[in-house]
């Protein structure tokens, strides 16, 4: 038996309550910003393939929630994203701080608008 969840709902169900609530809102924001995104589990975490083919992944960790495969943006948006960057294409949102859900919406909208 595998420890890898089969669906995004399975992944969320396995998270602690507070993390699950935050991830559910991240999921809602991704799907609202990119209608038609296809959900799946990839690399053991929720993945969302946008209509333009670009994937966005999210994951719950002990200290933070992360978004993955996040490209570099235009200077204005990148300035807002930069404090959350951890590595080349990862953003980390610590549990000890409010998650900037509006920023996540803008990030996904920007990615969805790329060719």
C-alpha positions in Angstrom: 0.0 0.0 0.0 1.3 3.4 -1.0 1.5 6.5 1.3 1.0 8.7 -1.7 -2.6 10.0 -1.8 -4.6 9.2 -4.9 -6.6 12.4 -5.1 -6.3 16.0 -4.0 -9.2 15.3 -1.6 -7.2 12.4 -0.1 -4.1 14.7 0.3 -6.2 17.4 2.1 -7.9 14.8 4.3 -4.5 13.7 5.6 -3.4 17.2 6.7 -3.8 18.7 10.2 -6.9 20.8 10.5 -5.3 24.2 10.3 -3.1 23.2 7.3 -6.1 21.6 5.6 -8.1 24.8 5.9 -5.3 26.9 4.4 -4.7 24.4 1.6 -8.4 24.3 0.8 -8.3 28.1 0.3 -5.2 27.9 -1.8 -6.9 25.2 -3.9 -10.0 27.4 -4.2 -7.9 30.4 -5.3 -6.0 28.4 -7.9 -9.2 26.9 -9.4 -10.9 30.3 -9.4 -8.0 32.0 -11.1 -7.5 29.3 -13.7 -10.9 27.8 -14.7 -10.6 24.4 -16.2 -7.3 23.6 -14.4 -6.9 19.8 -14.1 -6.2 18.5 -10.6 -4.0 15.5 -9.9 -1.4 14.3 -7.5 2.1 14.7 -8.8 5.3 14.3 -6.9 3.1 13.4 -3.9 1.3 16.7 -3.8 -1.7 18.5 -5.4 -1.0 19.6 -8.9 -3.0 21.8 -11.1 -2.3 21.8 -14.9 -3.5 25.1 -16.2 -5.1 25.5 -19.7 -1.8 26.7 -21.1 -0.1 23.6 -19.8 1.8 25.2 -17.0 1.6 23.2 -13.7 1.2 24.8 -10.3 1.8 22.6 -7.2 1.0 23.2 -3.6 2.0 21.3 -0.4 1.5 21.4 3.3 4.5 21.2 5.6 5.0 21.5 9.3 6.1 25.1 9.2 4.6 26.4 5.9 2.6 25.9 2.8 4.5 25.9 -0.5 3.7 26.7 -4.1 6.0 25.1 -6.7 6.9 25.7 -10.4 6.4 29.4 -9.9 8.2 31.4 -12.7 9.8 34.8 -12.4 7.3 37.6 -13.0 7.4 41.2 -14.3 9.3 43.5 -11.8 6.2 44.8 -10.1 4.6 41.4 -9.3 8.1 39.8 -8.6 8.7 42.5 -6.0 5.6 41.2 -4.1 6.5 37.6 -4.6 10.2 37.9 -3.8 9.8 37.8 0.1 8.2 34.3 -0.3 10.8 32.9 -2.7 12.7 29.9 -1.5 14.9 28.6 -4.3 14.4 29.1 -8.0 10.7 28.2 -8.4 9.3 27.7 -4.9 7.3 30.0 -2.7 6.9 29.4 1.1 4.1 30.9 3.2 4.8 30.3 6.9 2.0 29.1 9.1 2.9 31.8 11.7 1.8 34.5 9.3 -1.4 35.1 7.3 -1.3 33.7 3.8 -1.6 36.4 1.1 -4.4 34.7 -0.7 -5.0 37.7 -3.0 -1.4 37.5 -4.1 -1.8 33.8 -4.8 -4.8 34.6 -7.0 -2.7 37.2 -8.9 0.2 34.7 -9.2 -2.0 32.0 -10.8 -3.7 34.6 -13.0 -0.4 35.7 -14.3 0.8 32.2 -14.9 -2.5 31.3 -16.7 -2.1 34.2 -19.0 1.3 33.1 -20.3 1.6 31.4 -23.6 
